[in-house]
């Protein structure tokens, strides 16, 4: 799948306009995953169906509960910035903070849905150029010049 960056920027802009409330079970406290490093950069993970994805089955029936719990833990730790399904495919998009590409890949690889083969992903460093809702300001630590 070729990544359409204008589509991703549009999704992020739309997501920034909507309050980011996790759809977590209020009775389940998120477990600590990993704290966001102070010198973090932003990374985009584009998830696609993996080898055990059940084609034609709705997302709600794909048994992604552990994936959702993992995403909520990352959000609670300040690592995950935005996440959600892509409406034009069976994949999803995650924006998170990590020190470097290797750390971002390790976070993706630790996702239970990746470990089980439900998703495969592509990780790229991402730097916002346009932030119409100003929601991402202060997310990154100042970059060394």
VMD Tcl script that builds the backbone (N, CA, C; Angstrom):
set m [mol new atoms 435]
animate dup $m
set s [atomselect $m all]
$s set {name element resname resid chain x y z} {
  {N N UNK 1 A 0.841 -1.170 0.000}
  {CA C UNK 1 A 0.000 0.000 0.000}
  {C C UNK 1 A 0.883 1.228 0.000}
  {N N UNK 2 A 0.647 2.149 -0.905}
  {CA C UNK 2 A 1.391 3.387 -0.949}
  {C C UNK 2 A 0.740 4.381 0.007}
  {N N UNK 3 A 1.541 5.032 0.822}
  {CA C UNK 3 A 1.025 5.972 1.805}
  {C C UNK 3 A 0.661 7.273 1.102}
  {N N UNK 4 A -0.549 7.729 1.309}
  {CA C UNK 4 A -1.006 8.992 0.765}
  {C C UNK 4 A -0.876 10.049 1.849}
  {N N UNK 5 A 0.241 10.793 1.829}
  {CA C UNK 5 A 0.489 11.776 2.888}
  {C C UNK 5 A -0.575 12.860 2.928}
  {N N UNK 6 A -1.107 13.354 1.785}
  {CA C UNK 6 A -2.202 14.334 1.899}
  {C C UNK 6 A -3.410 13.747 2.641}
  {N N UNK 7 A -3.717 12.462 2.431}
  {CA C UNK 7 A -4.816 11.823 3.140}
  {C C UNK 7 A -4.521 11.757 4.629}
  {N N UNK 8 A -3.301 11.378 4.988}
  {CA C UNK 8 A -2.936 11.273 6.398}
  {C C UNK 8 A -2.988 12.636 7.068}
  {N N UNK 9 A -2.476 13.678 6.399}
  {CA C UNK 9 A -2.533 15.026 6.977}
  {C C UNK 9 A -3.986 15.441 7.170}
  {N N UNK 10 A -4.855 15.112 6.211}
  {CA C UNK 10 A -6.276 15.427 6.346}
  {C C UNK 10 A -6.913 14.704 7.514}
  {N N UNK 11 A -6.569 13.444 7.692}
  {CA C UNK 11 A -7.103 12.666 8.817}
  {C C UNK 11 A -6.637 13.269 10.134}
  {N N UNK 12 A -5.359 13.631 10.200}
  {CA C UNK 12 A -4.839 14.221 11.429}
  {C C UNK 12 A -5.492 15.563 11.728}
  {N N UNK 13 A -5.704 16.366 10.683}
  {CA C UNK 13 A -6.360 17.660 10.896}
  {C C UNK 13 A -7.779 17.452 11.405}
  {N N UNK 14 A -8.496 16.504 10.830}
  {CA C UNK 14 A -9.861 16.221 11.282}
  {C C UNK 14 A -9.846 15.673 12.701}
  {N N UNK 15 A -8.905 14.792 12.992}
  {CA C UNK 15 A -8.832 14.207 14.337}
  {C C UNK 15 A -8.495 15.267 15.373}
  {N N UNK 16 A -7.701 16.255 14.998}
  {CA C UNK 16 A -7.328 17.299 15.951}
  {C C UNK 16 A -8.510 18.174 16.313}
  {N N UNK 17 A -9.523 18.224 15.453}
  {CA C UNK 17 A -10.695 19.038 15.718}
  {C C UNK 17 A -11.701 18.352 16.613}
  {N N UNK 18 A -11.537 17.040 16.797}
  {CA C UNK 18 A -12.460 16.265 17.625}
  {C C UNK 18 A -11.796 16.002 18.960}
  {N N UNK 19 A -12.492 16.208 20.080}
  {CA C UNK 19 A -11.864 15.900 21.366}
  {C C UNK 19 A -11.410 14.452 21.397}
  {N N UNK 20 A -10.211 14.225 21.902}
  {CA C UNK 20 A -9.631 12.875 21.883}
  {C C UNK 20 A -9.948 12.137 23.169}
  {N N UNK 21 A -11.145 11.623 23.272}
  {CA C UNK 21 A -11.527 10.822 24.433}
  {C C UNK 21 A -11.360 9.364 24.074}
  {N N UNK 22 A -10.579 8.644 24.860}
  {CA C UNK 22 A -10.405 7.209 24.624}
  {C C UNK 22 A -11.702 6.502 24.980}
  {N N UNK 23 A -12.039 5.505 24.197}
  {CA C UNK 23 A -13.242 4.716 24.441}
  {C C UNK 23 A -12.893 3.547 25.341}
  {N N UNK 24 A -12.316 3.871 26.474}
  {CA C UNK 24 A -11.853 2.843 27.394}
  {C C UNK 24 A -12.980 2.420 28.315}
  {N N UNK 25 A -12.894 1.188 28.756}
  {CA C UNK 25 A -13.810 0.690 29.775}
  {C C UNK 25 A -13.484 1.432 31.059}
  {N N UNK 26 A -14.432 2.185 31.622}
  {CA C UNK 26 A -14.121 2.970 32.813}
  {C C UNK 26 A -13.764 2.112 34.019}
  {N N UNK 27 A -14.060 0.838 33.959}
  {CA C UNK 27 A -13.752 -0.066 35.071}
  {C C UNK 27 A -12.362 -0.677 34.970}
  {N N UNK 28 A -11.659 -0.431 33.845}
  {CA C UNK 28 A -10.333 -1.006 33.648}
  {C C UNK 28 A -9.317 0.125 33.603}
  {N N UNK 29 A -8.435 0.162 34.583}
  {CA C UNK 29 A -7.389 1.182 34.604}
  {C C UNK 29 A -6.286 0.794 33.639}
  {N N UNK 30 A -5.799 1.752 32.852}
  {CA C UNK 30 A -4.691 1.432 31.950}
  {C C UNK 30 A -3.446 1.060 32.742}
  {N N UNK 31 A -2.750 0.041 32.259}
  {CA C UNK 31 A -1.489 -0.353 32.885}
  {C C UNK 31 A -0.377 0.492 32.289}
  {N N UNK 32 A 0.661 0.794 33.059}
  {CA C UNK 32 A 1.760 1.575 32.507}
  {C C UNK 32 A 2.415 0.832 31.349}
  {N N UNK 33 A 2.728 1.535 30.292}
  {CA C UNK 33 A 3.442 0.941 29.168}
  {C C UNK 33 A 4.864 1.496 29.178}
  {N N UNK 34 A 5.024 2.706 28.740}
  {CA C UNK 34 A 6.325 3.347 28.735}
  {C C UNK 34 A 6.102 4.844 28.706}
  {N N UNK 35 A 6.839 5.566 29.490}
  {CA C UNK 35 A 6.669 7.012 29.541}
  {C C UNK 35 A 7.303 7.650 28.305}
  {N N UNK 36 A 6.665 8.720 27.840}
  {CA C UNK 36 A 7.194 9.433 26.680}
  {C C UNK 36 A 8.491 10.135 27.052}
  {N N UNK 37 A 9.534 9.953 26.264}
  {CA C UNK 37 A 10.798 10.623 26.555}
  {C C UNK 37 A 10.679 12.132 26.334}
  {N N UNK 38 A 11.415 12.908 27.110}
  {CA C UNK 38 A 11.351 14.363 27.013}
  {C C UNK 38 A 11.903 14.874 25.689}
  {N N UNK 39 A 12.765 14.111 25.050}
  {CA C UNK 39 A 13.379 14.553 23.796}
  {C C UNK 39 A 12.723 13.896 22.585}
  {N N UNK 40 A 11.488 13.474 22.727}
  {CA C UNK 40 A 10.837 12.665 21.707}
  {C C UNK 40 A 10.614 13.400 20.398}
  {N N UNK 41 A 10.594 12.599 19.346}
  {CA C UNK 41 A 10.186 13.031 18.016}
  {C C UNK 41 A 8.837 12.374 17.755}
  {N N UNK 42 A 8.143 12.817 16.719}
  {CA C UNK 42 A 6.870 12.203 16.358}
  {C C UNK 42 A 7.091 11.164 15.265}
  {N N UNK 43 A 6.314 10.080 15.357}
  {CA C UNK 43 A 6.357 9.014 14.361}
  {C C UNK 43 A 4.945 8.630 13.978}
  {N N UNK 44 A 4.761 8.293 12.715}
  {CA C UNK 44 A 3.479 7.801 12.215}
  {C C UNK 44 A 3.618 6.309 11.962}
  {N N UNK 45 A 2.658 5.563 12.459}
  {CA C UNK 45 A 2.571 4.132 12.155}
  {C C UNK 45 A 1.315 3.948 11.329}
  {N N UNK 46 A 1.459 3.369 10.158}
  {CA C UNK 46 A 0.317 3.021 9.323}
  {C C UNK 46 A 0.164 1.509 9.415}
  {N N UNK 47 A -0.944 1.090 10.022}
  {CA C UNK 47 A -1.239 -0.330 10.160}
  {C C UNK 47 A -2.033 -0.821 8.959}
  {N N UNK 48 A -1.729 -2.038 8.544}
  {CA C UNK 48 A -2.473 -2.721 7.479}
  {C C UNK 48 A -2.823 -4.120 7.982}
  {N N UNK 49 A -3.816 -4.760 7.358}
  {CA C UNK 49 A -4.161 -6.121 7.768}
  {C C UNK 49 A -2.956 -7.058 7.641}
  {N N UNK 50 A -2.764 -7.872 8.670}
  {CA C UNK 50 A -1.678 -8.844 8.682}
  {C C UNK 50 A -2.144 -10.201 8.187}
  {N N UNK 51 A -1.294 -11.201 8.291}
  {CA C UNK 51 A -1.600 -12.516 7.728}
  {C C UNK 51 A -2.791 -13.225 8.369}
  {N N UNK 52 A -3.140 -12.891 9.616}
  {CA C UNK 52 A -4.288 -13.568 10.237}
  {C C UNK 52 A -5.545 -12.690 10.259}
  {N N UNK 53 A -5.488 -11.523 9.612}
  {CA C UNK 53 A -6.664 -10.661 9.522}
  {C C UNK 53 A -7.773 -11.412 8.797}
  {N N UNK 54 A -8.979 -11.346 9.307}
  {CA C UNK 54 A -10.117 -12.033 8.699}
  {C C UNK 54 A -10.794 -11.096 7.696}
  {N N UNK 55 A -10.415 -11.261 6.435}
  {CA C UNK 55 A -10.937 -10.402 5.355}
  {C C UNK 55 A -12.451 -10.476 5.299}
  {N N UNK 56 A -13.064 -9.300 5.123}
  {CA C UNK 56 A -14.514 -9.230 5.004}
  {C C UNK 56 A -15.239 -9.181 6.338}
  {N N UNK 57 A -14.535 -9.444 7.434}
  {CA C UNK 57 A -15.158 -9.401 8.752}
  {C C UNK 57 A -15.042 -7.975 9.285}
  {N N UNK 58 A -16.117 -7.426 9.861}
  {CA C UNK 58 A -16.064 -6.060 10.384}
  {C C UNK 58 A -14.992 -5.898 11.457}
  {N N UNK 59 A -14.472 -4.684 11.556}
  {CA C UNK 59 A -13.438 -4.365 12.522}
  {C C UNK 59 A -13.832 -4.774 13.938}
  {N N UNK 60 A -15.078 -4.539 14.290}
  {CA C UNK 60 A -15.562 -4.850 15.638}
  {C C UNK 60 A -15.502 -6.345 15.952}
  {N N UNK 61 A -15.406 -7.185 14.937}
  {CA C UNK 61 A -15.367 -8.633 15.143}
  {C C UNK 61 A -13.969 -9.223 14.944}
  {N N UNK 62 A -12.938 -8.368 14.918}
  {CA C UNK 62 A -11.573 -8.839 14.665}
  {C C UNK 62 A -10.811 -9.180 15.947}
  {N N UNK 63 A -11.460 -9.131 17.111}
  {CA C UNK 63 A -10.816 -9.479 18.381}
  {C C UNK 63 A -9.577 -8.619 18.637}
  {N N UNK 64 A -9.783 -7.297 18.640}
  {CA C UNK 64 A -8.692 -6.350 18.816}
  {C C UNK 64 A -8.671 -5.722 20.211}
  {N N UNK 65 A -9.267 -6.391 21.184}
  {CA C UNK 65 A -9.328 -5.844 22.537}
  {C C UNK 65 A -7.964 -5.555 23.140}
  {N N UNK 66 A -7.024 -6.472 22.980}
  {CA C UNK 66 A -5.681 -6.262 23.539}
  {C C UNK 66 A -4.977 -5.106 22.840}
  {N N UNK 67 A -5.204 -4.965 21.538}
  {CA C UNK 67 A -4.641 -3.843 20.787}
  {C C UNK 67 A -5.181 -2.530 21.356}
  {N N UNK 68 A -6.477 -2.464 21.598}
  {CA C UNK 68 A -7.090 -1.261 22.162}
  {C C UNK 68 A -6.547 -0.947 23.547}
  {N N UNK 69 A -6.372 -1.973 24.373}
  {CA C UNK 69 A -5.806 -1.765 25.715}
  {C C UNK 69 A -4.376 -1.228 25.627}
  {N N UNK 70 A -3.598 -1.772 24.699}
  {CA C UNK 70 A -2.224 -1.313 24.518}
  {C C UNK 70 A -2.202 0.150 24.080}
  {N N UNK 71 A -3.073 0.506 23.136}
  {CA C UNK 71 A -3.144 1.892 22.676}
  {C C UNK 71 A -3.534 2.826 23.828}
  {N N UNK 72 A -4.479 2.408 24.667}
  {CA C UNK 72 A -4.895 3.238 25.799}
  {C C UNK 72 A -3.759 3.404 26.821}
  {N N UNK 73 A -2.961 2.346 27.021}
  {CA C UNK 73 A -1.804 2.468 27.925}
  {C C UNK 73 A -0.804 3.478 27.381}
  {N N UNK 74 A -0.526 3.396 26.077}
  {CA C UNK 74 A 0.402 4.356 25.468}
  {C C UNK 74 A -0.133 5.777 25.588}
  {N N UNK 75 A -1.442 5.952 25.409}
  {CA C UNK 75 A -2.048 7.282 25.539}
  {C C UNK 75 A -1.939 7.774 26.978}
  {N N UNK 76 A -2.204 6.909 27.943}
  {CA C UNK 76 A -2.136 7.291 29.356}
  {C C UNK 76 A -0.716 7.696 29.743}
  {N N UNK 77 A 0.267 7.103 29.093}
  {CA C UNK 77 A 1.666 7.413 29.387}
  {C C UNK 77 A 2.173 8.621 28.617}
  {N N UNK 78 A 1.340 9.207 27.769}
  {CA C UNK 78 A 1.757 10.369 26.993}
  {C C UNK 78 A 2.580 10.023 25.775}
  {N N UNK 79 A 2.631 8.756 25.413}
  {CA C UNK 79 A 3.394 8.312 24.243}
  {C C UNK 79 A 2.552 8.448 22.982}
  {N N UNK 80 A 1.312 7.997 23.043}
  {CA C UNK 80 A 0.409 8.039 21.902}
  {C C UNK 80 A -0.267 9.407 21.845}
  {N N UNK 81 A -0.243 10.033 20.688}
  {CA C UNK 81 A -0.834 11.352 20.489}
  {C C UNK 81 A -2.208 11.223 19.848}
  {N N UNK 82 A -2.309 10.494 18.757}
  {CA C UNK 82 A -3.554 10.270 18.024}
  {C C UNK 82 A -3.559 8.839 17.511}
  {N N UNK 83 A -4.743 8.246 17.400}
  {CA C UNK 83 A -4.848 6.898 16.836}
  {C C UNK 83 A -6.268 6.659 16.382}
  {N N UNK 84 A -6.414 5.830 15.369}
  {CA C UNK 84 A -7.745 5.455 14.923}
  {C C UNK 84 A -7.710 4.730 13.601}
  {N N UNK 85 A -8.851 4.126 13.250}
  {CA C UNK 85 A -8.928 3.381 11.988}
  {C C UNK 85 A -8.952 4.320 10.789}
  {N N UNK 86 A -8.404 3.852 9.690}
  {CA C UNK 86 A -8.529 4.558 8.418}
  {C C UNK 86 A -9.878 4.177 7.831}
  {N N UNK 87 A -10.642 5.144 7.443}
  {CA C UNK 87 A -11.999 4.871 6.985}
  {C C UNK 87 A -12.040 4.315 5.553}
  {N N UNK 88 A -10.923 4.367 4.843}
  {CA C UNK 88 A -10.891 3.887 3.463}
  {C C UNK 88 A -10.230 2.520 3.326}
  {N N UNK 89 A -9.833 1.926 4.458}
  {CA C UNK 89 A -9.190 0.613 4.385}
  {C C UNK 89 A -9.426 -0.106 5.701}
  {N N UNK 90 A -8.853 -1.283 5.840}
  {CA C UNK 90 A -8.976 -2.058 7.068}
  {C C UNK 90 A -7.821 -1.763 8.019}
  {N N UNK 91 A -7.065 -0.721 7.755}
  {CA C UNK 91 A -5.911 -0.395 8.580}
  {C C UNK 91 A -6.186 0.746 9.533}
  {N N UNK 92 A -5.114 1.289 10.071}
  {CA C UNK 92 A -5.235 2.380 11.017}
  {C C UNK 92 A -3.998 3.250 11.010}
  {N N UNK 93 A -4.095 4.364 11.731}
  {CA C UNK 93 A -3.004 5.317 11.814}
  {C C UNK 93 A -2.761 5.659 13.269}
  {N N UNK 94 A -1.492 5.701 13.665}
  {CA C UNK 94 A -1.095 6.069 15.019}
  {C C UNK 94 A -0.003 7.127 14.903}
  {N N UNK 95 A -0.133 8.181 15.706}
  {CA C UNK 95 A 0.939 9.159 15.849}
  {C C UNK 95 A 1.420 9.034 17.291}
  {N N UNK 96 A 2.726 8.795 17.448}
  {CA C UNK 96 A 3.270 8.630 18.791}
  {C C UNK 96 A 4.612 9.309 18.916}
  {N N UNK 97 A 5.077 9.397 20.174}
  {CA C UNK 97 A 6.374 9.998 20.460}
  {C C UNK 97 A 7.363 8.903 20.837}
  {N N UNK 98 A 8.590 9.062 20.344}
  {CA C UNK 98 A 9.673 8.143 20.687}
  {C C UNK 98 A 10.990 8.870 20.452}
  {N N UNK 99 A 12.058 8.347 21.038}
  {CA C UNK 99 A 13.374 8.958 20.873}
  {C C UNK 99 A 13.889 8.857 19.447}
  {N N UNK 100 A 13.634 7.705 18.809}
  {CA C UNK 100 A 14.162 7.490 17.474}
  {C C UNK 100 A 13.324 6.421 16.770}
  {N N UNK 101 A 13.675 6.170 15.511}
  {CA C UNK 101 A 12.925 5.216 14.693}
  {C C UNK 101 A 12.944 3.820 15.315}
  {N N UNK 102 A 14.071 3.417 15.868}
  {CA C UNK 102 A 14.171 2.083 16.488}
  {C C UNK 102 A 13.197 1.961 17.664}
  {N N UNK 103 A 13.102 2.995 18.482}
  {CA C UNK 103 A 12.179 2.977 19.630}
  {C C UNK 103 A 10.727 2.959 19.160}
  {N N UNK 104 A 10.429 3.699 18.100}
  {CA C UNK 104 A 9.062 3.706 17.559}
  {C C UNK 104 A 8.704 2.323 17.007}
  {N N UNK 105 A 9.645 1.694 16.308}
  {CA C UNK 105 A 9.396 0.332 15.791}
  {C C UNK 105 A 9.191 -0.653 16.940}
  {N N UNK 106 A 9.953 -0.483 18.015}
  {CA C UNK 106 A 9.797 -1.373 19.169}
  {C C UNK 106 A 8.407 -1.224 19.779}
  {N N UNK 107 A 7.878 -0.011 19.831}
  {CA C UNK 107 A 6.522 0.197 20.335}
  {C C UNK 107 A 5.504 -0.485 19.433}
  {N N UNK 108 A 5.687 -0.371 18.113}
  {CA C UNK 108 A 4.784 -1.042 17.182}
  {C C UNK 108 A 4.893 -2.563 17.337}
  {N N UNK 109 A 6.109 -3.061 17.426}
  {CA C UNK 109 A 6.313 -4.505 17.536}
  {C C UNK 109 A 5.755 -5.080 18.834}
  {N N UNK 110 A 5.633 -4.251 19.873}
  {CA C UNK 110 A 5.081 -4.702 21.146}
  {C C UNK 110 A 3.553 -4.726 21.145}
  {N N UNK 111 A 2.940 -4.194 20.103}
  {CA C UNK 111 A 1.480 -4.186 19.986}
  {C C UNK 111 A 0.993 -5.629 19.851}
  {N N UNK 112 A 0.075 -6.067 20.715}
  {CA C UNK 112 A -0.421 -7.446 20.630}
  {C C UNK 112 A -0.990 -7.804 19.256}
  {N N UNK 113 A -1.596 -6.854 18.562}
  {CA C UNK 113 A -2.159 -7.151 17.238}
  {C C UNK 113 A -1.057 -7.409 16.211}
  {N N UNK 114 A 0.093 -6.773 16.373}
  {CA C UNK 114 A 1.239 -7.032 15.491}
  {C C UNK 114 A 1.845 -8.384 15.855}
  {N N UNK 115 A 1.992 -8.639 17.143}
  {CA C UNK 115 A 2.570 -9.912 17.580}
  {C C UNK 115 A 1.731 -11.103 17.122}
  {N N UNK 116 A 0.414 -10.943 17.081}
  {CA C UNK 116 A -0.479 -12.032 16.665}
  {C C UNK 116 A -0.656 -12.113 15.152}
  {N N UNK 117 A -0.127 -11.135 14.415}
  {CA C UNK 117 A -0.267 -11.145 12.957}
  {C C UNK 117 A -1.566 -10.533 12.460}
  {N N UNK 118 A -2.311 -9.860 13.328}
  {CA C UNK 118 A -3.534 -9.195 12.880}
  {C C UNK 118 A -3.199 -7.948 12.067}
  {N N UNK 119 A -2.133 -7.264 12.458}
  {CA C UNK 119 A -1.674 -6.069 11.755}
  {C C UNK 119 A -0.202 -6.216 11.408}
  {N N UNK 120 A 0.197 -5.571 10.342}
  {CA C UNK 120 A 1.591 -5.271 10.039}
  {C C UNK 120 A 1.636 -3.755 9.933}
  {N N UNK 121 A 2.801 -3.172 10.115}
  {CA C UNK 121 A 2.851 -1.727 10.104}
  {C C UNK 121 A 4.091 -1.170 9.458}
  {N N UNK 122 A 3.989 0.099 9.091}
  {CA C UNK 122 A 5.094 0.866 8.548}
  {C C UNK 122 A 5.286 2.067 9.463}
  {N N UNK 123 A 6.517 2.302 9.889}
  {CA C UNK 123 A 6.818 3.412 10.790}
  {C C UNK 123 A 7.667 4.432 10.044}
  {N N UNK 124 A 7.295 5.708 10.176}
  {CA C UNK 124 A 8.061 6.803 9.586}
  {C C UNK 124 A 8.115 7.958 10.564}
  {N N UNK 125 A 9.253 8.644 10.621}
  {CA C UNK 125 A 9.281 9.866 11.420}
  {C C UNK 125 A 8.345 10.872 10.743}
  {N N UNK 126 A 7.653 11.640 11.565}
  {CA C UNK 126 A 6.665 12.588 11.046}
  {C C UNK 126 A 6.855 13.926 11.729}
  {N N UNK 127 A 6.828 14.977 10.949}
  {CA C UNK 127 A 6.951 16.316 11.493}
  {C C UNK 127 A 5.771 17.133 10.984}
  {N N UNK 128 A 4.892 17.599 11.881}
  {CA C UNK 128 A 3.732 18.365 11.429}
  {C C UNK 128 A 4.163 19.683 10.789}
  {N N UNK 129 A 3.595 19.970 9.635}
  {CA C UNK 129 A 3.876 21.225 8.947}
  {C C UNK 129 A 2.708 22.192 9.104}
  {N N UNK 130 A 1.510 21.658 9.208}
  {CA C UNK 130 A 0.312 22.465 9.350}
  {C C UNK 130 A -0.477 21.897 10.517}
  {N N UNK 131 A -0.883 22.751 11.422}
  {CA C UNK 131 A -1.626 22.329 12.606}
  {C C UNK 131 A -2.789 23.299 12.797}
  {N N UNK 132 A -3.879 23.137 12.016}
  {CA C UNK 132 A -4.950 24.132 12.043}
  {C C UNK 132 A -5.613 24.288 13.405}
  {N N UNK 133 A -5.651 23.267 14.205}
  {CA C UNK 133 A -6.311 23.363 15.506}
  {C C UNK 133 A -5.315 23.662 16.620}
  {N N UNK 134 A -4.029 23.769 16.282}
  {CA C UNK 134 A -2.966 24.051 17.251}
  {C C UNK 134 A -2.961 23.040 18.389}
  {N N UNK 135 A -3.410 21.815 18.137}
  {CA C UNK 135 A -3.468 20.788 19.170}
  {C C UNK 135 A -2.126 20.113 19.407}
  {N N UNK 136 A -1.219 20.181 18.441}
  {CA C UNK 136 A 0.043 19.470 18.598}
  {C C UNK 136 A 1.149 20.358 19.149}
  {N N UNK 137 A 0.882 21.623 19.390}
  {CA C UNK 137 A 1.903 22.516 19.927}
  {C C UNK 137 A 2.328 22.013 21.305}
  {N N UNK 138 A 3.619 22.013 21.550}
  {CA C UNK 138 A 4.126 21.567 22.825}
  {C C UNK 138 A 4.293 20.054 22.940}
  {N N UNK 139 A 3.955 19.325 21.874}
  {CA C UNK 139 A 4.095 17.870 21.904}
  {C C UNK 139 A 5.556 17.472 21.805}
  {N N UNK 140 A 6.299 18.169 20.979}
  {CA C UNK 140 A 7.716 17.867 20.799}
  {C C UNK 140 A 8.577 18.728 21.693}
  {N N UNK 141 A 9.661 18.154 22.164}
  {CA C UNK 141 A 10.657 18.931 22.875}
  {C C UNK 141 A 11.374 19.813 21.860}
  {N N UNK 142 A 11.910 20.939 22.274}
  {CA C UNK 142 A 12.661 21.783 21.331}
  {C C UNK 142 A 13.777 20.985 20.679}
  {N N UNK 143 A 13.913 21.147 19.374}
  {CA C UNK 143 A 14.932 20.425 18.633}
  {C C UNK 143 A 16.263 21.157 18.720}
  {N N UNK 144 A 17.351 20.395 18.888}
  {CA C UNK 144 A 18.690 20.987 18.902}
  {C C UNK 144 A 19.018 21.492 17.511}
  {N N UNK 145 A 19.694 22.619 17.453}
  {CA C UNK 145 A 20.026 23.191 16.135}
  {C C UNK 145 A 21.447 22.915 15.769}
}
mol reanalyze $m
mol bondsrecalc $m
mol representation Tube
mol addrep $m
